[in-house]
Amino acid sequence: MAPLFYTIFMARQWIIPDVHGYLETLKSLVDYQIRPSSSDTLYFLGDYIDRGPDSKGVLDYLMSLRDRGIKARFLKGNHEEYFADAWRADQNLGTFLGIRKANPLAKDWYRYGGKETIRSFGVRHIKDIEKKYVDWIDQLEYYIVLDKFVLVHAGLNFQIEDVFDDKQAMLWAKDFQCDLSKIGGRRVIHGHTPVSHEFIFDMVESSRFEFIDLDNGVYYKGQKGFGNLTALEINEMILLAQPSLDG
């Protein structure tokens, strides 16, 4: 049994999956449930934007954490990549007969929650969003290797020799078969694909699972077993769930 002093003062490591623009839910989870100390670290798994009502607010909140003395590391999700690519494509669009040319990337992005993100920034076109947000997204990590876990947004491609060579799989994978020998026996923790709270609890409680999917679909409000923003503390395997608070 660990000494009492160590148990009380051990730095905690919290993993938080897909936020999707749900600012009030995120703030409640971090500020009132987790309440991180200066020795704790928060790891975010990506998909901070789209679908929810305040993607700008979420980005501003995350970008402010380190200024508040909170240790945090951030992964890139497929929604961040989609947004940044669409923003870049929109910068150099010309006009034809006085009409602004279409941006196919932005059009697709709007279908998957981009419209809500544009609205949260109070602009008409994606090009009008400040560059500092794209710069922040561009420096996000694709994966994080910890002592017992590998953190990634979506998944890993275990069909290749070096699983960390496939960034596309890290952002977009929906199904993968683990070969933990390729990642030093570590388990995979990811988000991206919403699963029920019961299944998340089972994955956390049982070591027979080679992966833990933490995404409970915060935007699935009112759907039984879904609609929470979760957080997992990986030293003591504490699972938290914050029901969606955003309108």
Order of alpha helices (4+ residues) and beta strands (2+ residues): alpha-beta-alpha-beta-alpha-beta-alpha-beta-beta-alpha-alpha-alpha-beta-beta-alpha-beta-alpha-beta-beta-beta
